[in-house]
Amino acid sequence: MATQQTATVPSKTSSDAEFHGEGEILAEKDASHGSQDRVTEDATTSDDLQYPEPWKYEKFFIGGYSQSRMFKFKKPKSMYIAINLFAGIAIMFYGYDQGVMSQVNLNPEYQKLMGISPVEGNSRNVAAEGGIVSVYYGGTLIGALVAGSLADRCGRIKAVVFGSMWALLGAVLQASAYNIAWMCCARVIAGVGVGAIDCVVPVWSAEVSSHQARGAFLAIEFFMNIGGLALAYWIEYFAYLDPKKVMAWRTPLALQIVFIFIIGIGINFFPESPRWLMKVGREEESRNILKATRDGDVEDELKGIKKVVKFELETSTQNHYWAMIFPKDRYSRQLRWRVVLAVWLQIMQELVGIGVITVYAVDLFQDAGFSEQLSKLLAGFNNLSYMLSVIFAVITLDRYGRRSTMIWGAVGMALILLIAGILDKYAQIQGPHQRSYGAAVAAFTFLYTATFGATWLTTPWLYPTEIFPLNVRAKGGAWSVVGWSIGNGIITMITPFLFQAISYGTLLLLFGLNVFCIPFVIIMYPETAGRSLEQMDTFFEHGNSWNVFKSSRRIREQGIDDWRWAKKMRAEDHAELGQGTKMEAEIQRPTEDDKDAQQSWKKRPIYTFRRKASNAGLM
């Protein structure tokens, strides 16, 4: 394949690939393998697709798409709004379900019933408390893997209904639990459902709707996610004021059922993914859905969908979970590379400490010297602050890129945690300044969660959609949820031990973990901002190194113009590549090296540092 051909730059960015219409993606992307000559235009327009036979077990899964049942709107924009609102409710449920245990664990009636009272000073009960929370993530891991495969076999809608049934069973069992074994089983079952919903809904939403305002959608999505977490907290807070303490923990768990009914029933009135319908040979239904969700002519987009479906059917034996982990050819090895990046990024998201702060915030504030009631209030307002901070993620992700956002976010959180850990040490010492130190700890805790919301919250969920080819998008999302489950499971299991064993040292440990994560982001993760899916395929096909700087050098040696993968792709870079010229940054590189030598000895270190930091995508 001619390397210069891979440098052709479409007008859409990689982040657009997740949020713009499917046809817009497919018209500019070559069937997800970085090779424009793999599938020709003739293949796009031909009808020689060999559709697979319907999955023989599909009839056993209830629900699904029906054209007669689907909501009808006069304007596609109304359908777009409805789809995004529905997806937002599903994402809010995921946040609610994740945060619902934060105060349940503190309820004395719950602790007695589960046999984990007293928690303080009892290592067995501490382990049990963490275990009840963490087993949930074992369920989400299983649910994501099952749903990722199920969504490809019998459709996105049936996969969501499948997850809703498991989540409903889990919610009922949690709200009625009478012992620890019962509760643990219920948590696993609920996790299976939430993992399935969390894996499929973002993929379904991206494939069905044509998002015109990517940043706004991203902000709404995660705003509602943290809104669900805050909602769960405040419901539990006010429920705890009821003298019947047993209802204070059962009621919030039972309220999950409201979300589940809306999701499990409501999804059946929305359109199925047009790409999945095309894959199973239901072309006319795919066309009708595109007409209901798009403005203007849809035939070009339909041809693009057929192109990617053709490639997906041709490579179906390489798109299984096993093949993505244990590859036998070059294409599968590229998929494994992407899987590792997605999974490890989700694990790092938990290592930087957000699960510790949000789930065990009340313990943190109590350790800082606040009363139990005031600690609960502070934790609740911290969740609200966390929710509002998500709005800033739209600015940081688009303006500064993914790498820079994560790197400087980790740097900021590390410094905040270091200072908070030192202050927390003195806040636990009786004295005239104890309250002042405690207030400072609370302020830095608020600052930490706000920094995380503006930087690390969104990127690990956005990044997989930008690096996985379209033909494995559902399974790529599943692997991302697997990483999230592993990270959450580990952190929630060990956190109760940490608070009792090392107290303020927990914050200092999280400081070290933030520092630990920074080199991985700098070295391993290519910058996806401003790049198309086709360009990402070019990186994985020609980079051949886990080190992004070595990959950039190898890509440059092969004569490909877009080789600076540590930096965000600018609009002027796209224009220059589109004209077949070298990027301005590449032309000026020798000049920049010469400028180093021309600086005075006082200015040279600062100038050189700024230039190299910019080349590394840090500025």
Secondary structure in CASP SS format (residue, H / E / C, confidence):
PFRMAT SS
TARGET T0000
AUTHOR 0000-0000-0000
METHOD secondary structure of the structure
MODEL  1
M C 1.00
A C 1.00
T H 1.00
Q H 1.00
Q H 1.00
T H 1.00
A H 1.00
T C 1.00
V C 1.00
P C 1.00
S C 1.00
K C 1.00
T C 1.00
S H 1.00
S H 1.00
D H 1.00
A H 1.00
E H 1.00
F H 1.00
H C 1.00
G C 1.00
E H 1.00
G H 1.00
E H 1.00
I H 1.00
L H 1.00
A H 1.00
E H 1.00
K C 1.00
D C 1.00
A C 1.00
S C 1.00
H C 1.00
G C 1.00
S C 1.00
Q C 1.00
D C 1.00
R C 1.00
V C 1.00
T C 1.00
E H 1.00
D H 1.00
A H 1.00
T H 1.00
T H 1.00
S C 1.00
D C 1.00
D C 1.00
L C 1.00
Q C 1.00
Y C 1.00
P C 1.00
E C 1.00
P C 1.00
W C 1.00
K C 1.00
Y C 1.00
E H 1.00
K H 1.00
F H 1.00
F C 1.00
I C 1.00
G C 1.00
G C 1.00
Y C 1.00
S C 1.00
Q C 1.00
S C 1.00
R C 1.00
M C 1.00
F C 1.00
K C 1.00
F C 1.00
K C 1.00
K C 1.00
P H 1.00
K H 1.00
S H 1.00
M H 1.00
Y H 1.00
I H 1.00
A H 1.00
I H 1.00
N H 1.00
L H 1.00
F H 1.00
A H 1.00
G H 1.00
I H 1.00
A H 1.00
I H 1.00
M H 1.00
F H 1.00
Y H 1.00
G H 1.00
Y H 1.00
D H 1.00
Q H 1.00
G H 1.00
V C 1.00
M H 1.00
S H 1.00
Q H 1.00
V H 1.00
N C 1.00
L C 1.00
N C 1.00
P H 1.00
E H 1.00
Y H 1.00
Q H 1.00
K H 1.00
L H 1.00
M H 1.00
G C 1.00
I C 1.00
S C 1.00
P C 1.00
V C 1.00
E C 1.00
G C 1.00
N C 1.00
S H 1.00
R H 1.00
N H 1.00
V H 1.00
A H 1.00
A H 1.00
E H 1.00
G H 1.00
G H 1.00
I H 1.00
V H 1.00
S H 1.00
V H 1.00
Y H 1.00
Y H 1.00
G H 1.00
G H 1.00
T H 1.00
L H 1.00
I H 1.00
G H 1.00
A H 1.00
L H 1.00
V H 1.00
A H 1.00
G H 1.00
S H 1.00
L H 1.00
A H 1.00
D H 1.00
R H 1.00
C H 1.00
G C 1.00
R H 1.00
I H 1.00
K H 1.00
A H 1.00
V H 1.00
V H 1.00
F H 1.00
G H 1.00
S H 1.00
M H 1.00
W H 1.00
A H 1.00
L H 1.00
L H 1.00
G H 1.00
A H 1.00
V H 1.00
L H 1.00
Q H 1.00
A H 1.00
S C 1.00
A C 1.00
Y C 1.00
N C 1.00
I H 1.00
A H 1.00
W H 1.00
M H 1.00
C H 1.00
C H 1.00
A H 1.00
R H 1.00
V H 1.00
I H 1.00
A H 1.00
G H 1.00
V H 1.00
G H 1.00
V H 1.00
G H 1.00
A H 1.00
I H 1.00
D H 1.00
C H 1.00
V H 1.00
V H 1.00
P H 1.00
V H 1.00
W H 1.00
S H 1.00
A H 1.00
E H 1.00
V H 1.00
S C 1.00
S C 1.00
H C 1.00
Q C 1.00
A C 1.00
R H 1.00
G H 1.00
A H 1.00
F H 1.00
L H 1.00
A H 1.00
I H 1.00
E H 1.00
F H 1.00
F H 1.00
M H 1.00
N H 1.00
I H 1.00
G H 1.00
G H 1.00
L H 1.00
A H 1.00
L H 1.00
A H 1.00
Y H 1.00
W H 1.00
I H 1.00
E H 1.00
Y H 1.00
F H 1.00
A H 1.00
Y C 1.00
L C 1.00
D C 1.00
P C 1.00
K C 1.00
K H 1.00
V H 1.00
M H 1.00
A H 1.00
W H 1.00
R H 1.00
T H 1.00
P H 1.00
L H 1.00
A H 1.00
L C 1.00
Q H 1.00
I H 1.00
V H 1.00
F H 1.00
I H 1.00
F H 1.00
I H 1.00
I H 1.00
G H 1.00
I H 1.00
G H 1.00
I H 1.00
N H 1.00
F H 1.00
F C 1.00
P C 1.00
E C 1.00
S C 1.00
P H 1.00
R H 1.00
W H 1.00
L H 1.00
M H 1.00
K H 1.00
V C 1.00
G C 1.00
R C 1.00
E H 1.00
E H 1.00
E H 1.00
S H 1.00
R H 1.00
N H 1.00
I H 1.00
L H 1.00
K H 1.00
A H 1.00
T H 1.00
R C 1.00
D C 1.00
G C 1.00
D C 1.00
V C 1.00
E H 1.00
D H 1.00
E H 1.00
L H 1.00
K H 1.00
G H 1.00
I H 1.00
K H 1.00
K H 1.00
V H 1.00
V H 1.00
K H 1.00
F H 1.00
E H 1.00
L H 1.00
E H 1.00
T C 1.00
S H 1.00
T H 1.00
Q H 1.00
N C 1.00
H C 1.00
Y H 1.00
W H 1.00
A H 1.00
M H 1.00
I H 1.00
F C 1.00
P C 1.00
K C 1.00
D C 1.00
R H 1.00
Y H 1.00
S H 1.00
R H 1.00
Q H 1.00
L H 1.00
R H 1.00
W H 1.00
R H 1.00
V H 1.00
V H 1.00
L H 1.00
A H 1.00
V H 1.00
W H 1.00
L H 1.00
Q H 1.00
I H 1.00
M H 1.00
Q H 1.00
E H 1.00
L H 1.00
V C 1.00
G C 1.00
I H 1.00
G H 1.00
V H 1.00
I H 1.00
T H 1.00
V H 1.00
Y C 1.00
A H 1.00
V H 1.00
D H 1.00
L H 1.00
F H 1.00
Q H 1.00
D H 1.00
A C 1.00
G C 1.00
F C 1.00
S C 1.00
E H 1.00
Q H 1.00
L H 1.00
S H 1.00
K H 1.00
L H 1.00
L H 1.00
A H 1.00
G H 1.00
F H 1.00
N H 1.00
N H 1.00
L H 1.00
S H 1.00
Y H 1.00
M H 1.00
L H 1.00
S H 1.00
V C 1.00
I H 1.00
F H 1.00
A H 1.00
V H 1.00
I H 1.00
T H 1.00
L H 1.00
D H 1.00
R H 1.00
Y H 1.00
G C 1.00
R H 1.00
R H 1.00
S H 1.00
T H 1.00
M H 1.00
I H 1.00
W H 1.00
G H 1.00
A H 1.00
V H 1.00
G H 1.00
M H 1.00
A H 1.00
L H 1.00
I H 1.00
L H 1.00
L H 1.00
I H 1.00
A H 1.00
G H 1.00
I H 1.00
L H 1.00
D H 1.00
K H 1.00
Y H 1.00
A H 1.00
Q C 1.00
I C 1.00
Q C 1.00
G C 1.00
P C 1.00
H C 1.00
Q H 1.00
R H 1.00
S H 1.00
Y H 1.00
G H 1.00
A H 1.00
A H 1.00
V H 1.00
A H 1.00
A H 1.00
F H 1.00
T H 1.00
F H 1.00
L H 1.00
Y H 1.00
T H 1.00
A H 1.00
T H 1.00
F H 1.00
G H 1.00
A H 1.00
T H 1.00
W C 1.00
L C 1.00
T C 1.00
T H 1.00
P H 1.00
W H 1.00
L H 1.00
Y H 1.00
P H 1.00
T H 1.00
E H 1.00
I H 1.00
F C 1.00
P C 1.00
L H 1.00
N H 1.00
V H 1.00
R H 1.00
A H 1.00
K H 1.00
G H 1.00
G H 1.00
A H 1.00
W H 1.00
S H 1.00
V H 1.00
V H 1.00
G H 1.00
W H 1.00
S H 1.00
I H 1.00
G H 1.00
N H 1.00
G H 1.00
I H 1.00
I H 1.00
T H 1.00
M H 1.00
I H 1.00
T H 1.00
P H 1.00
F H 1.00
L H 1.00
F H 1.00
Q H 1.00
A H 1.00
I C 1.00
S C 1.00
Y C 1.00
G H 1.00
T H 1.00
L H 1.00
L H 1.00
L H 1.00
L H 1.00
F H 1.00
G H 1.00
L H 1.00
N H 1.00
V H 1.00
F H 1.00
C H 1.00
I H 1.00
P H 1.00
F H 1.00
V H 1.00
I H 1.00
I H 1.00
M H 1.00
Y C 1.00
P C 1.00
E C 1.00
T C 1.00
A C 1.00
G C 1.00
R C 1.00
S C 1.00
L H 1.00
E H 1.00
Q H 1.00
M H 1.00
D H 1.00
T H 1.00
F H 1.00
F H 1.00
E H 1.00
H H 1.00
G C 1.00
N C 1.00
S C 1.00
W C 1.00
N C 1.00
V H 1.00
F H 1.00
K H 1.00
S H 1.00
S H 1.00
R H 1.00
R H 1.00
I H 1.00
R H 1.00
E H 1.00
Q C 1.00
G C 1.00
I C 1.00
D C 1.00
D C 1.00
W C 1.00
R C 1.00
W C 1.00
A C 1.00
K C 1.00
K C 1.00
M C 1.00
R C 1.00
A H 1.00
E H 1.00
D H 1.00
H H 1.00
A H 1.00
E H 1.00
L H 1.00
G H 1.00
Q C 1.00
G C 1.00
T C 1.00
K C 1.00
M C 1.00
E H 1.00
A H 1.00
E H 1.00
I H 1.00
Q C 1.00
R H 1.00
P H 1.00
T H 1.00
E H 1.00
D H 1.00
D H 1.00
K H 1.00
D H 1.00
A H 1.00
Q H 1.00
Q C 1.00
S C 1.00
W C 1.00
K C 1.00
K C 1.00
R H 1.00
P H 1.00
I H 1.00
Y H 1.00
T H 1.00
F H 1.00
R H 1.00
R H 1.00
K H 1.00
A H 1.00
S H 1.00
N H 1.00
A C 1.00
G C 1.00
L C 1.00
M C 1.00
END
